[in-house]
């Protein structure tokens, strides 16, 4: 196939569909339910799998950044397709050995998703100007974030209607595999990118501004993951009916997905300073509203707070991709992005500690104090980063 023979519209549509499908990685809270029912695994045991999922998702992204200098994007996408279907196929045949779950769903499928995620975001740059890439990245991340609400909800309805969970797992794996394969032909290049010194990850990793930014997004991921994972607990403890709390969590996911597009547009039109400040402002506003609702027992106000938190959390991946794209050379965008996205792993590790504070204090406002302290730390780091001469660009 010639170097850039793909149709742009078909390429971007295939990227959108693939991101929508592989976003089911965040539907673990739904897909884990039948495993607990069938095998008696505890929440702690299943929670370990989510940690494995997030870890190998990040490692898959890191591997993609390295592999793009050695093999073609199309080849990496086909490897990703094979890993995802293999992982879900093995997971659909679980027989009670939880290690098998960790290896199949946790290692294989998540690694494949990480590979595909990075390659898709890197390859849409071939069809975009710098500003278009930021907006289109936000659109792709919106699809990734909306997957839980759309496909995750569909999976939940299938499970509730009596469809065997093994069939659901196979269907998800098949959707992931086919969508990635389609993008490997319609979107991905068959040529090896190679690496230039100007765009190497080493250049970015030596930059003080990057490490300030990395600290910001790590702390932001800590807050977002903690709130997303415990929203229903806090709302029900504040007096919200279980059904309404479930709807509110779904709305939070919608806000998370839509805000990715909004922040992409904002970054492209206004730059990083207003974008990053609005993002942290959303977090602070959300935490204050949630803390007030927990202290007063006003559950509906708490639901509104979590909706705002979804907006703040949605800004993190978009700002990460836009910052890496706009601040550093594009020649090695994938490698740079994969390094920056290790903040997801860092944030997930800390969110476990913060999550326990939320679980223990969900009926009081006090659980929000450590999160507000983290948000204050983000403000300080934002001030240092954006106050520098280079940071004001």
C-alpha positions as CSV (number, residue, x, y, z in Angstrom):
1,X,0.0,0.0,0.0
2,X,1.3,3.5,-0.8
3,X,2.6,5.7,2.0
4,X,-0.6,7.8,2.5
5,X,-3.2,6.1,0.3
6,X,-5.8,6.0,3.1
7,X,-8.9,8.0,2.8
8,X,-8.9,10.6,5.6
9,X,-12.5,10.3,6.5
10,X,-12.4,6.5,6.6
11,X,-9.1,6.7,8.7
12,X,-10.6,9.0,11.3
13,X,-13.9,7.1,11.5
14,X,-12.0,3.8,12.0
15,X,-9.9,5.5,14.8
16,X,-13.0,6.7,16.5
17,X,-14.7,3.3,16.4
18,X,-11.6,1.6,17.6
19,X,-11.2,4.0,20.6
20,X,-14.9,3.5,21.4
21,X,-14.4,-0.3,21.5
22,X,-11.1,-0.5,23.4
23,X,-12.5,2.0,26.0
24,X,-14.2,-1.0,27.6
25,X,-11.0,-1.4,29.6
26,X,-12.7,1.0,32.1
27,X,-15.8,-1.2,32.3
28,X,-14.2,-3.6,34.8
29,X,-16.7,-2.7,37.6
30,X,-19.4,-4.1,35.3
31,X,-17.5,-7.1,33.9
32,X,-16.2,-8.2,37.3
33,X,-19.7,-8.8,38.7
34,X,-20.4,-12.2,37.1
35,X,-16.9,-13.4,38.2
36,X,-17.6,-12.6,41.9
37,X,-21.0,-14.4,41.5
38,X,-19.6,-17.5,39.8
39,X,-16.3,-18.0,41.5
40,X,-16.8,-16.3,44.8
41,X,-13.8,-14.0,44.4
42,X,-13.7,-11.1,46.8
43,X,-13.7,-7.4,45.9
44,X,-10.0,-7.3,47.0
45,X,-9.0,-10.1,44.6
46,X,-10.9,-8.5,41.7
47,X,-9.4,-5.1,42.7
48,X,-6.0,-6.6,42.1
49,X,-6.9,-7.3,38.5
50,X,-7.9,-3.7,37.9
51,X,-4.4,-2.7,39.2
52,X,-2.9,-5.2,36.8
53,X,-5.1,-3.8,34.0
54,X,-4.0,-0.2,34.6
55,X,-0.4,-1.2,34.9
56,X,-0.2,-3.1,31.7
57,X,-2.3,-0.6,29.9
58,X,0.5,1.9,30.7
59,X,3.2,-0.5,29.8
60,X,1.5,-1.3,26.5
61,X,1.5,2.5,25.7
62,X,5.2,2.6,26.6
63,X,6.0,-0.4,24.4
64,X,4.1,1.2,21.5
65,X,6.3,4.3,21.8
66,X,9.4,2.2,21.5
67,X,8.2,-0.1,18.8
68,X,7.1,2.7,16.5
69,X,10.8,3.4,15.9
70,X,11.4,-0.2,14.8
71,X,8.2,-1.6,13.1
72,X,5.3,-0.1,11.3
73,X,2.2,1.3,13.0
74,X,0.1,-1.2,11.0
75,X,2.1,-4.1,12.4
76,X,1.7,-2.9,16.0
77,X,-2.0,-2.5,15.6
78,X,-2.3,-6.1,14.4
79,X,-0.3,-7.3,17.3
80,X,-2.6,-5.3,19.5
81,X,-5.6,-7.0,17.9
82,X,-4.2,-10.4,18.5
83,X,-3.5,-9.6,22.2
84,X,-6.9,-8.3,22.9
85,X,-8.8,-11.2,21.4
86,X,-6.4,-13.7,23.0
87,X,-6.9,-12.1,26.4
88,X,-10.7,-12.1,26.3
89,X,-10.9,-15.5,24.8
90,X,-8.8,-17.0,27.6
91,X,-10.7,-15.0,30.2
92,X,-14.0,-16.4,28.8
93,X,-12.8,-19.9,29.7
94,X,-11.9,-19.2,33.3
95,X,-12.3,-22.2,35.6
96,X,-11.7,-20.7,39.0
97,X,-8.0,-19.9,38.9
98,X,-7.7,-16.1,39.5
99,X,-4.1,-16.0,38.2
100,X,-5.5,-17.0,34.8
101,X,-7.7,-13.8,35.0
102,X,-4.7,-11.6,35.9
103,X,-2.7,-13.0,32.9
104,X,-5.5,-13.0,30.3
105,X,-7.7,-9.9,31.0
106,X,-5.0,-8.1,33.1
107,X,-1.9,-8.6,31.0
108,X,-2.8,-9.7,27.5
109,X,-5.9,-7.6,26.7
110,X,-4.7,-4.5,28.5
111,X,-1.3,-4.6,26.8
112,X,-3.1,-4.7,23.5
113,X,-5.3,-1.8,24.4
114,X,-2.3,0.2,25.4
115,X,-0.5,-0.5,22.1
116,X,-3.6,0.4,20.1
117,X,-4.4,3.6,22.1
118,X,-0.9,5.1,21.5
119,X,-0.7,4.2,17.9
120,X,-4.2,5.6,17.1
121,X,-3.4,9.0,18.8
122,X,0.0,9.1,17.0
123,X,-1.4,8.2,13.6
124,X,-4.2,10.7,13.5
125,X,-1.4,13.3,13.3
126,X,-0.7,12.2,9.7
127,X,-4.1,13.6,8.7
128,X,-4.1,16.7,10.8
129,X,-2.4,20.1,11.3
130,X,-1.2,20.8,14.9
131,X,-4.4,22.5,16.0
132,X,-6.5,19.8,14.2
133,X,-4.6,17.1,16.0
134,X,-5.4,18.5,19.4
135,X,-9.1,18.8,18.6
136,X,-9.2,15.3,17.0
137,X,-7.3,13.8,19.9
138,X,-10.0,15.2,22.2
139,X,-12.6,13.6,20.0
140,X,-10.9,10.3,20.1
141,X,-10.5,10.5,23.9
142,X,-14.2,11.4,24.1
143,X,-15.0,8.1,22.4
144,X,-12.6,6.2,24.7
145,X,-14.2,7.8,27.8
146,X,-17.8,7.3,26.5
147,X,-17.2,3.5,26.0
148,X,-18.2,2.6,29.6
149,X,-21.6,4.4,29.3
150,X,-22.4,3.0,25.8
151,X,-20.8,-0.5,25.5
152,X,-20.4,-1.0,29.2
153,X,-24.1,-0.4,29.8
154,X,-24.9,-2.7,26.9
155,X,-22.8,-5.4,28.4
156,X,-24.6,-4.9,31.8
157,X,-28.0,-5.2,30.1
158,X,-26.9,-8.4,28.3
159,X,-25.7,-9.9,31.6
160,X,-28.9,-8.9,33.4
161,X,-31.0,-10.4,30.6
162,X,-29.4,-13.8,31.2
163,X,-26.7,-13.8,28.4
164,X,-23.8,-16.0,29.6
165,X,-20.9,-13.9,30.8
166,X,-18.5,-16.0,28.8
167,X,-20.3,-15.0,25.6
168,X,-20.2,-11.3,26.6
169,X,-16.4,-11.5,27.2
170,X,-16.0,-13.1,23.7
171,X,-18.1,-10.5,22.0
172,X,-16.1,-7.6,23.7
173,X,-12.8,-9.2,22.6
174,X,-14.2,-9.7,19.1
175,X,-15.3,-6.1,18.8
176,X,-11.9,-4.9,20.1
177,X,-10.0,-7.1,17.7
178,X,-12.0,-6.3,14.6
179,X,-12.1,-2.5,15.2
180,X,-8.3,-2.5,15.8
181,X,-7.7,-4.6,12.7
182,X,-9.9,-2.2,10.6
183,X,-7.9,0.8,11.9
184,X,-4.7,-1.1,11.0
185,X,-5.7,-1.0,7.3
186,X,-7.6,2.3,7.2
187,X,-5.6,4.5,9.5
188,X,-2.1,3.1,10.2
189,X,0.9,3.5,8.0
190,X,2.9,0.5,6.8
191,X,6.2,2.5,7.0
192,X,8.5,2.6,10.0
193,X,8.7,6.1,11.5
194,X,12.3,6.0,12.8
195,X,13.5,8.4,15.5
196,X,15.1,11.8,15.4
197,X,17.1,13.4,18.2
198,X,14.9,16.4,18.3
199,X,11.8,14.3,19.0
200,X,13.3,11.7,21.2
201,X,11.8,11.0,24.6
202,X,15.2,11.7,26.1
203,X,14.9,15.3,25.2
204,X,11.5,15.6,26.9
205,X,12.7,13.7,30.0
206,X,15.5,16.1,30.5
207,X,13.1,19.1,30.5
208,X,12.2,20.4,34.0
209,X,8.9,21.6,32.6
210,X,7.9,18.1,31.7
211,X,8.5,16.8,35.3
212,X,6.4,19.6,36.7
213,X,3.7,18.7,34.2
214,X,4.0,15.0,35.1
215,X,3.5,15.8,38.8
216,X,0.4,17.8,37.9
217,X,-1.2,15.1,35.8
218,X,-0.2,12.3,38.3
219,X,-2.0,14.2,41.1
220,X,-5.0,14.9,38.8
221,X,-5.2,11.2,38.0
222,X,-5.1,10.4,41.7
223,X,-8.1,12.7,42.4
224,X,-10.1,11.6,39.3
225,X,-9.6,7.9,39.8
226,X,-10.5,8.1,43.5
227,X,-13.7,10.0,42.9
228,X,-14.7,7.9,39.8
229,X,-14.2,4.7,41.7
230,X,-16.2,5.7,44.8
231,X,-18.9,8.1,43.5
232,X,-21.7,5.7,44.2
233,X,-20.5,5.0,47.8
234,X,-20.4,8.6,48.7
235,X,-23.7,9.5,47.1
236,X,-25.6,6.6,48.8
237,X,-24.0,7.5,52.1
238,X,-25.3,11.1,51.6
239,X,-28.8,9.9,51.1
240,X,-29.2,9.4,47.3
241,X,-31.2,6.4,46.4
242,X,-29.2,3.5,44.8
243,X,-31.0,3.8,41.5
244,X,-30.5,7.5,41.2
245,X,-26.8,7.1,42.3
246,X,-26.3,4.7,39.4
247,X,-27.8,7.2,37.0
248,X,-25.6,9.9,38.4
249,X,-22.5,7.8,37.9
250,X,-23.5,7.3,34.3
251,X,-23.9,11.0,33.9
252,X,-20.5,11.5,35.4
253,X,-19.1,9.2,32.7
254,X,-20.9,11.3,30.1
255,X,-19.4,14.5,31.5
256,X,-16.0,12.8,31.5
257,X,-16.3,11.9,27.8
258,X,-17.7,15.2,26.6
259,X,-15.2,17.3,28.5
260,X,-12.4,15.6,26.6
261,X,-13.6,17.2,23.4
262,X,-14.2,20.6,25.1
263,X,-10.7,20.7,26.6
264,X,-9.2,19.7,23.2
265,X,-11.0,22.7,21.6
266,X,-10.0,25.0,24.4
267,X,-6.4,24.0,24.3
268,X,-6.2,24.5,20.5
269,X,-7.9,27.9,20.6
270,X,-6.6,29.4,24.0
271,X,-3.5,27.4,24.8
272,X,-2.4,25.5,27.9
273,X,-2.7,28.2,30.6
274,X,-6.5,28.7,30.6
275,X,-7.1,25.0,29.9
276,X,-5.0,23.8,32.8
277,X,-6.4,26.4,35.2
278,X,-10.0,25.6,34.3
279,X,-9.3,21.9,34.8
280,X,-8.0,22.3,38.3
281,X,-10.8,24.8,39.1
282,X,-13.3,22.1,38.1
283,X,-11.7,19.7,40.6
284,X,-11.7,22.3,43.4
285,X,-15.3,23.2,42.8
286,X,-16.3,19.6,42.7
287,X,-14.6,18.7,45.9
288,X,-16.1,21.7,47.8
289,X,-19.6,20.8,46.5
290,X,-19.1,17.1,47.4
291,X,-17.7,17.9,50.8
292,X,-20.6,20.2,51.6
293,X,-23.2,17.7,50.4
294,X,-21.6,14.9,52.5
295,X,-21.7,17.2,55.6
296,X,-25.3,18.3,55.1
297,X,-26.7,15.1,53.7
298,X,-27.8,16.8,50.5
299,X,-27.3,13.9,48.0
300,X,-28.5,15.7,44.9
301,X,-25.9,18.4,45.5
302,X,-23.3,15.6,45.8
303,X,-24.4,14.2,42.5
304,X,-23.8,17.6,40.9
305,X,-20.4,17.7,42.5
306,X,-19.5,14.4,41.0
307,X,-20.7,15.6,37.6
308,X,-18.3,18.5,37.9
309,X,-15.5,16.0,38.9
310,X,-16.2,14.1,35.7
311,X,-15.5,17.3,33.7
312,X,-12.2,17.8,35.6
313,X,-11.1,14.2,35.1
314,X,-11.9,14.3,31.4
315,X,-9.5,17.1,30.9
316,X,-6.5,15.2,32.1
317,X,-5.9,12.8,29.1
318,X,-6.7,15.6,26.6
319,X,-4.3,18.1,28.3
320,X,-1.6,15.4,28.5
321,X,-1.8,14.6,24.7
322,X,-2.0,18.3,23.8
323,X,0.9,19.3,26.0
324,X,3.2,16.6,24.6
325,X,2.1,17.5,21.0
326,X,2.5,21.2,21.3
327,X,5.6,21.4,23.6
328,X,7.9,18.8,22.0
329,X,8.8,17.8,18.5
330,X,6.3,15.6,16.7
331,X,8.9,13.1,15.3
332,X,8.6,10.9,18.4
333,X,5.2,11.9,19.7
334,X,4.2,8.4,20.5
335,X,7.3,7.8,22.7
336,X,6.7,11.1,24.5
337,X,3.0,10.5,25.0
338,X,3.6,7.0,26.4
339,X,6.1,8.3,29.0
340,X,3.6,11.0,30.0
341,X,0.8,8.5,30.3
342,X,2.7,6.6,33.0
343,X,1.1,9.2,35.2
344,X,-2.0,7.0,35.0
345,X,-0.1,4.2,36.8
346,X,1.2,6.6,39.4
347,X,-2.2,8.1,40.0
348,X,-3.8,4.7,40.3
349,X,-1.3,3.6,43.0
350,X,-2.0,6.6,45.2
351,X,-5.7,6.5,44.5
352,X,-5.9,3.2,46.5
353,X,-4.8,5.0,49.6
354,X,-7.1,7.9,49.0
355,X,-9.9,5.5,48.1
356,X,-9.8,3.9,51.5
357,X,-10.2,7.4,53.1
358,X,-13.3,7.9,51.0
359,X,-14.7,4.5,51.9
360,X,-14.1,5.2,55.7
361,X,-15.5,8.7,55.6
362,X,-18.1,8.7,52.9
363,X,-20.8,9.9,55.4
364,X,-18.7,12.9,56.5
365,X,-17.1,15.8,54.7
366,X,-13.7,15.0,56.1
367,X,-12.7,12.5,53.3
368,X,-12.5,15.5,50.9
369,X,-9.7,17.2,52.9
370,X,-6.8,15.1,51.5
371,X,-8.2,15.5,48.0
372,X,-8.4,19.3,48.5
373,X,-4.8,19.3,49.7
374,X,-3.8,17.4,46.5
375,X,-5.8,19.9,44.5
376,X,-3.9,22.8,46.2
377,X,-0.6,21.0,45.3
378,X,-1.8,21.0,41.7
379,X,-2.4,24.7,41.9
380,X,1.1,25.4,43.2
381,X,2.7,23.2,40.5
382,X,0.5,24.9,37.8
383,X,1.7,28.2,39.1
384,X,5.4,27.2,38.8
385,X,4.9,25.6,35.4
386,X,2.8,28.3,33.8
387,X,4.8,31.1,35.5
388,X,8.0,30.1,33.8
389,X,8.9,32.0,30.5
390,X,8.6,28.8,28.5
391,X,5.5,27.7,30.3
392,X,3.6,30.9,29.2
393,X,4.0,30.1,25.5
